[in-house]
Amino acid sequence: MLRNLFIGIAAVLAVLAAGGCVSSGKFKNMEAQKNNEITALQQEKTTLQGQNQALEQQKASLQGDVNGLKQQLASLEQQNAEAEQHAKSLQQEKDAMVSANQQQQQQYERLVKQLSDEAAKGQLQVRRYKNMLAVDLAEKIFFDSGRATLKKSGKDVLKKVAEALKGYENKLIRVVGHTDNVPVAKSLQGTFPTNWELSVARATNVVRFLQDNGVPPERMVASGRAEFDPVVPNDTPENRQKNRRIEIMLIDQSLVNEMSRPGG
């Protein structure tokens, strides 16, 4: 633009020189006017350059914002994918829990049905405890007071129990002996010094009988709790009778494996 202006001024001067009729004062006025135009154009150029720089800076800033938004979008997409995967895992866990609970309920109902006659006679009780099944056997059916030898009436019931337990191949069978808080009679303390020995001996004899009737021994554990795990206070003869029992617990093998892991 300035170049064109200079060309224009030169042309004017050429015309004036050719005409030879322009006074010195008029020429100076024209020259000053053109100089002012040149100055104004230079200022306009400087302003435009400044605006251009500002626009370039704004463009760079906006590009930075765009890049930042792209990174945020990528991060959100990653978080969304992780959330979807987590939700999928939770749904799978929920489905597994529902399926396990349904299976547990079916096993409970089957066990109740198999032992319904004995339960009706009060010889045993089948119950669910968290993710385990339990069969509580009335002590008076199985043992004389202070003794660990199985009675015939107890053997008849245990045969039915053994037959029922064979169908639970994924279960560990834990047989626990329980007594009341009455000490072992002095006449029997040579064999069973305390209720600990008595409760363990009773559980062991039950396990041996179940084994003899087809329950795999590697799936069974015998233990005794003496009087230290009562279901009711040992404050009446009736309550003490309830506490004298054999408890057979069916525990999921997966739970046993989990508990057996180092640090579990």
BELVENKA-V542985 format. One record per residue. OMEGA is omega as a letter, one per 40 degrees, with the letter a starting at -180 (999 if undefined). D_FIRST is the distance of its C-alpha to the first C-alpha in Angstrom with 1 decimal. Layout:
BEGIN
<<OMEGA/D_FIRST> <OMEGA/D_FIRST>>
END
This chain:
BEGIN
<<i/0.0> <i/3.8> <i/5.4> <i/5.2> <i/6.4> <i/8.8> <i/10.0> <i/10.6> <i/12.6> <i/14.4> <i/15.4> <i/16.7> <i/18.6> <a/20.0> <a/21.3> <i/22.7> <a/24.4> <a/25.8> <i/27.1> <a/28.4> <a/29.1> <a/26.6> <i/28.3> <a/27.2> <i/27.0> <i/24.7> <i/22.4> <i/22.3> <a/21.6> <a/18.6> <i/17.4> <i/18.0> <a/16.3> <i/13.0> <i/13.7> <i/14.3> <i/11.1> <i/9.4> <i/12.1> <i/11.7> <i/8.1> <i/9.6> <i/12.6> <i/11.0> <i/9.5> <i/13.1> <a/14.7> <i/13.2> <i/14.2> <i/17.6> <i/18.0> <i/17.3> <i/19.9> <i/22.3> <i/22.1> <i/22.8> <i/25.7> <i/26.9> <i/26.8> <i/28.8> <i/31.2> <i/31.7> <i/32.3> <i/34.9> <i/36.5> <i/36.7> <i/38.4> <i/40.7> <i/41.6> <i/42.3> <i/44.6> <i/46.3> <i/46.8> <i/48.3> <i/50.5> <i/51.7> <i/52.4> <i/54.5> <i/56.3> <i/56.9> <i/58.3> <i/60.5> <i/61.7> <i/62.6> <i/64.5> <i/66.3> <i/67.2> <i/68.5> <i/70.6> <i/71.9> <i/72.8> <i/74.6> <i/76.5> <i/77.4> <i/78.6> <i/80.7> <i/82.2> <a/83.1> <i/84.6> <i/86.5> <i/87.8> <i/88.9> <i/90.7> <i/92.3> <i/93.5> <i/94.9> <i/96.7> <a/98.1> <i/99.4> <a/100.9> <i/102.6> <a/104.0> <a/105.3> <a/107.0> <a/108.7> <a/109.3> <a/113.1> <i/113.2> <a/110.7> <i/112.9> <a/115.9> <a/114.1> <i/114.3> <i/110.6> <i/107.3> <a/104.0> <i/100.8> <i/97.1> <a/95.6> <a/91.8> <a/91.2> <i/94.8> <a/98.0> <i/101.3> <i/104.9> <a/107.2> <i/110.8> <a/113.6> <a/115.5> <i/119.0> <a/118.7> <a/118.1> <i/119.9> <a/122.9> <i/122.4> <a/121.6> <i/121.7> <i/119.1> <a/121.1> <i/119.8> <a/122.2> <i/123.0> <i/121.3> <i/118.1> <i/118.3> <i/118.5> <a/115.3> <i/113.5> <i/114.2> <i/112.2> <i/109.4> <i/109.3> <i/109.0> <a/106.1> <a/104.3> <a/104.3> <a/101.6> <a/99.0> <a/98.0> <a/94.7> <i/96.5> <a/98.0> <a/101.3> <a/102.0> <a/105.6> <i/106.2> <i/109.5> <i/109.9> <i/112.9> <a/113.8> <i/114.3> <a/118.1> <i/119.1> <i/120.9> <a/124.7> <a/126.4> <a/128.5> <a/125.3> <i/123.3> <i/124.7> <a/122.6> <a/119.7> <i/119.5> <i/116.7> <i/114.8> <a/112.1> <a/114.5> <a/115.9> <i/112.5> <a/111.3> <i/114.6> <i/114.4> <a/110.8> <i/111.7> <i/114.7> <i/112.5> <a/110.0> <i/112.9> <i/114.3> <i/111.0> <i/110.6> <a/114.1> <i/113.0> <i/110.0> <a/107.1> <a/105.3> <a/106.0> <i/102.6> <a/101.1> <i/103.4> <i/103.4> <i/106.4> <i/106.1> <i/108.0> <a/106.9> <a/110.3> <a/110.2> <i/106.7> <a/104.8> <i/106.7> <i/105.6> <i/107.5> <i/109.3> <a/112.6> <i/114.4> <i/116.8> <a/118.8> <i/116.7> <i/113.4> <i/114.8> <i/115.7> <a/112.1> <i/110.9> <a/113.3> <i/111.3> <a/109.8> <i/106.1> <a/104.7> <i/100.9> <a/98.7> <i/95.4> <i/92.5> <i/92.3> <i/88.5> <i/89.1> <i/91.7> <a/89.4> <a/86.6> <a/89.1> <a/90.3> <i/86.9> <a/86.4> <a/84.9> <999/85.6>>
END
